[in-house]
Amino acid sequence: MYRHGHSSSRHERFRCRSCRRVFQLSYTCEARKPGVKEHIVDMAFNGADVRDTAKTLKIGINTVICTS
């Protein structure tokens, strides 16, 4: 892994040498954090509606709709 510049919000980016993927260690967008997609799916299976899911995870309603 090596440094690969900065994002527009000035967070440092990294690139994996083996898979060549670029990622950040800290995100400003809550929806990009690891595990958020799994939480959305779990909450959907447990009967939570879109607004409750968005409010609980501190993400937008459209993000919940597009992800699930």
C-alpha positions in Angstrom: 0.0 0.0 0.0 1.3 3.5 -0.8 0.0 7.1 -0.7 -2.0 8.2 -3.7 -2.7 11.9 -3.3 -5.5 13.6 -1.5 -9.3 13.8 -2.0 -11.2 17.0 -2.7 -11.9 17.3 1.0 -8.1 17.0 1.6 -8.2 13.5 3.1 -5.2 11.4 2.2 -5.8 8.6 -0.3 -4.0 5.2 -0.6 -3.6 2.6 -3.3 -3.2 -1.1 -2.7 -0.2 -2.5 -4.6 -1.8 -5.9 -5.2 -5.4 -5.0 -6.3 -4.7 -1.4 -7.4 -7.8 -0.1 -5.6 -7.8 3.4 -4.2 -9.3 4.2 -0.8 -9.3 6.5 2.1 -8.9 5.7 5.8 -11.3 8.4 6.9 -14.4 9.5 4.9 -16.5 12.6 5.3 -19.5 10.8 3.7 -21.1 8.4 6.2 -22.4 6.2 3.4 -18.9 5.3 2.2 -17.8 3.9 5.6 -17.3 0.2 5.8 -20.3 -1.8 6.9 -23.0 0.7 6.1 -24.4 -1.3 3.2 -24.7 -4.3 5.4 -26.5 -2.3 8.1 -28.9 -1.0 5.5 -29.7 -4.5 4.3 -30.1 -5.8 7.9 -32.5 -3.0 8.8 -34.5 -3.6 5.7 -34.9 -7.3 6.5 -35.9 -6.4 10.0 -38.7 -4.2 8.8 -37.2 -0.7 9.3 -38.5 1.9 6.9 -36.3 4.1 4.7 -36.6 7.2 6.9 -35.7 5.3 10.1 -32.7 3.7 8.4 -31.4 7.0 7.1 -31.8 8.7 10.4 -30.2 5.9 12.4 -27.2 5.6 10.1 -26.9 9.4 9.5 -27.1 9.1 5.7 -29.5 10.4 3.1 -32.8 8.8 2.2 -31.8 8.5 -1.4 -28.6 6.6 -0.3 -30.8 4.1 1.5 -33.1 3.7 -1.6 -30.2 3.3 -4.0 -28.3 0.9 -1.8 -31.0 -1.6 -0.9 
